[in-house]
Amino acid sequence: MNLIRWIEISAYNFERAVSFYSYVFGLEIQTKLFNGIPHGVFTINSGTLSGAIVKSDGLPMQNAGPVLFFGVISMEETLKRILDSKGIIEKEKTLITNKPSDGISDEPIPKTFIDNHVGFYAVFRDSEGNKMALYSHS
């Protein structure tokens, strides 16, 4: 069983957030009403992970909540789509490195804790101000 079973992403402007995630990640999002609250439900990786964009009454507090890392094939294309959708790039594509004890040069981590491969990450804010991240091998 996967440790993460469901993701909820709060959205001040529900329609804008659904449009953002649908376009940036190519997600098929179904709009549902659960307990009177609009949800944009999506499934990732053939059902191994599901989640929803959830209409909230207020903006999320800056840097509050978890940061989700979305695995992507093309970091550059995904960052472009984020900008196209009025998202904000807080940290551009960056190699995950380790500072050796000499502190002079960074060394790529040959096996990250994410998936045992060399990896890159970037940090962004979505259309609702939620802090999220991207991860890729190249």
Legacy VTK file of the C-alpha trace (Angstrom):
# vtk DataFile Version 3.0
C-alpha trace
ASCII
DATASET POLYDATA
POINTS 138 float
0.000 0.000 0.000
1.223 3.520 -0.817
2.009 5.746 2.142
0.309 8.708 0.471
-3.232 7.779 -0.484
-4.923 11.155 -1.028
-3.815 14.708 -1.615
-5.926 17.794 -0.983
-4.818 21.102 -2.431
-6.723 24.105 -1.125
-8.009 26.636 -3.646
-9.315 30.131 -3.038
-10.401 30.383 -6.707
-11.595 26.848 -7.430
-12.049 27.148 -11.217
-8.645 28.790 -11.669
-6.924 26.055 -9.631
-8.653 23.253 -11.571
-7.562 24.895 -14.821
-3.982 25.318 -13.520
-3.469 21.663 -12.487
-5.298 20.297 -15.506
-3.093 22.278 -17.912
0.267 22.047 -16.127
0.182 18.297 -15.402
-2.297 17.111 -18.045
-4.631 15.796 -15.354
-8.200 14.801 -16.072
-10.102 16.481 -13.230
-13.719 15.659 -12.394
-15.690 18.270 -10.486
-17.658 16.784 -7.570
-19.517 18.186 -4.589
-18.657 16.449 -1.301
-20.353 17.648 1.890
-21.374 20.788 0.019
-17.750 21.630 -0.856
-16.505 21.683 -4.484
-13.748 19.137 -5.171
-11.736 18.675 -8.382
-10.860 14.979 -8.174
-7.863 13.495 -10.009
-6.030 10.164 -10.165
-2.328 9.731 -10.838
-0.419 6.676 -12.100
-3.358 4.419 -12.955
-5.028 4.777 -9.592
-2.037 4.452 -7.260
-2.564 7.978 -5.935
-5.681 10.140 -5.839
-6.459 13.581 -4.594
-8.533 16.690 -5.041
-8.381 20.424 -5.386
-10.724 21.645 -2.648
-12.534 24.993 -2.561
-11.458 26.882 0.563
-12.893 29.981 2.159
-9.550 31.720 2.503
-6.061 31.893 1.080
-3.560 29.362 2.426
-1.044 30.736 4.888
2.298 31.227 3.203
4.509 28.130 3.610
1.798 26.280 5.569
1.085 22.620 4.972
3.072 19.934 3.174
5.119 20.501 0.040
4.255 17.869 -2.526
6.870 16.826 -5.057
5.389 16.072 -8.469
7.486 13.739 -10.603
7.793 15.103 -14.157
9.552 14.002 -17.331
10.389 17.465 -18.668
11.166 19.959 -15.913
11.629 22.787 -18.441
8.239 22.212 -20.112
6.481 21.949 -16.752
8.081 25.170 -15.465
6.964 26.916 -18.666
3.394 25.699 -18.140
3.479 26.916 -14.548
4.451 30.397 -15.716
1.846 30.260 -18.532
-0.794 29.552 -15.875
0.262 32.482 -13.647
2.137 30.297 -11.193
5.351 31.576 -9.606
8.728 29.853 -9.786
10.470 30.263 -6.416
13.503 28.066 -7.176
14.543 27.146 -10.703
15.623 23.624 -11.680
18.399 22.639 -9.269
20.568 19.532 -9.004
20.142 17.790 -5.651
23.628 17.870 -4.156
25.502 17.165 -0.977
28.118 19.502 0.498
31.234 17.484 1.338
33.019 18.121 4.586
35.369 20.586 2.859
32.301 22.730 2.080
33.912 23.954 -1.149
32.181 22.024 -3.920
28.790 20.390 -4.262
28.609 16.763 -5.316
25.533 15.202 -6.921
23.866 12.686 -4.637
24.059 9.429 -6.616
21.067 7.913 -4.833
18.488 10.375 -3.505
16.026 9.274 -0.861
13.263 9.960 -3.383
14.030 7.104 -5.798
17.713 6.161 -5.560
18.705 8.205 -8.649
20.451 11.506 -9.294
17.694 14.099 -9.365
16.718 17.722 -9.875
14.068 19.800 -8.144
12.307 23.125 -8.535
9.928 24.953 -6.187
6.847 26.866 -7.306
3.637 28.462 -6.075
0.467 27.395 -7.821
-2.372 29.697 -8.858
-3.675 29.673 -5.259
-0.380 30.412 -3.508
0.276 26.813 -2.408
3.974 25.928 -2.261
4.742 22.820 -4.347
7.808 21.225 -5.944
8.846 19.290 -9.037
11.275 16.356 -9.270
12.932 14.806 -12.336
15.989 12.796 -13.365
17.097 15.339 -15.967
LINES 1 139
138 0 1 2 3 4 5 6 7 8 9 10 11 12 13 14 15 16 17 18 19 20 21 22 23 24 25 26 27 28 29 30 31 32 33 34 35 36 37 38 39 40 41 42 43 44 45 46 47 48 49 50 51 52 53 54 55 56 57 58 59 60 61 62 63 64 65 66 67 68 69 70 71 72 73 74 75 76 77 78 79 80 81 82 83 84 85 86 87 88 89 90 91 92 93 94 95 96 97 98 99 100 101 102 103 104 105 106 107 108 109 110 111 112 113 114 115 116 117 118 119 120 121 122 123 124 125 126 127 128 129 130 131 132 133 134 135 136 137
